[in-house]
Amino acid sequence: MGQLWLVRHGQASFLEENYDQLSSRGEAQARLLGEYWAAHNVVFDHVYSGPRVRQRETARIAGEAFKSEGVPWPAPQVLSEFDEFQAEAVIAKALPGLIQTDSGIRAMYQEFEKAQGQTARFKTFQRMFEIVIGRWAGGTLPVSGIEPWQEFCIRVQRGLGLLSQNGNRGRRIAVFTSGGPTGVAMQRALDLSTEATLKAAWMVPNCAYSVFLFSEDRFTLSSYNSYSHFTDREFVTYR
């Protein structure tokens, strides 16, 4: 069987003007992952990434660590199927109206606005984020002009199907992507509901990897959320 290693990108720039770039910690996470794999002789036949800067840069930095150790690293190829769902756009479009009409969301937003320090802001935002995205994915919060959740899942499933075929039997493949596509891979392996798929996605730390075994007719979970390359807890981040 083949092996598919799905990697969530390193920490991006949460609450910055441009989210889609790695933070300095995100760059360090990617480097630690590459160094760990190279030291443990984890080599790949193919490497892919989603199209986002944070996804491509994570692949690039991990690859630099391989090359510095003289370990082969295939040139990463971009697969649009492994782009993340448009969470930032959903929040931007839906949140203003929800603040006006939903007292619970309004209270959460006010708590977020008053939060002091990055950790507190991350925590208060995540609670609100999960509720809003959960409603959108569940179909109770329509947002126009954005790829719907079901179409996102179909897109990622198409990408997983492509990698499971195309003569890749027995190959080891790395894909640098995001939490959402990792959740959809869990959905494919374990037949998860939408709610469970989102919960799986929320639990993926930055630069953690999950391994799936595949053949043309099977797709099986081997390991989920590995991050033993982080010996210091400060590198275990979720935003």
C-alpha positions, 0 to 999 in steps of 0.5 A: 500500500502507499503512504500519504503524509498530510502536514498542516502548515506552520503557524500563520500570522493570526490577527495580522493584516495578512494571515497567509504568511508564516510567523517566525514560529511557523518557520521554526516549526517547519524547519524542526519537522524537516530536520526530524524527518531527515534524521529519521530517514523519512524520504518521499517519492513525491511532495505536494502542497496546497496553493496558499503561501503558508502551505508552500513555504512550510514545504519549502523550509522543510525541504531545505532541512532535508537538503542541508542533510544531503537527503533527497527532497522531490521538488514540491508540486502545487495541487489546488485540491488541497487548498483550505476552505475559505474560513476567513471570508466566512467570518468576514462576511457573516460575523457583522450580521451575527453580532447584530442579531445573535446575542451569544455571538455578540457576547463572544465578540465583546469578550474577544475585543476585551481580551488581553494578550495573544493567548487570551485573544486566540482562545476567545476567538477560537470559541466564536470561530468554531460556532460560526464555521460549524453553522456555515458547514452545517448549512444553517448559515448561508454565505454567498460568494464562497465555496460551500462546505460540501463543495470543499469536501468534494474538492479535497476528496477528489485530490485524495482520490487522485493521489491514491491512484496514478500509479502511486501504489507503494509510494510515500507521498507528503502533502503540505496543506491545512487543518480542513483537508486533514479533517476531510481525510479523516472523514474519508478514512473513518466515515465521519459526519460534518460535525466530527470532521470539523472537530478533527480539523480543530485538533490538528496542531501547526506542522503536525502530520497524519499518515494514511495508507491507501490503495485504489480501493482502500484509504485507512488511517495509520496515525493522527496528529504526530508532532514528536519533532517538537520537544519544546511545548512552545512549538505546539500551536493551533493558530 
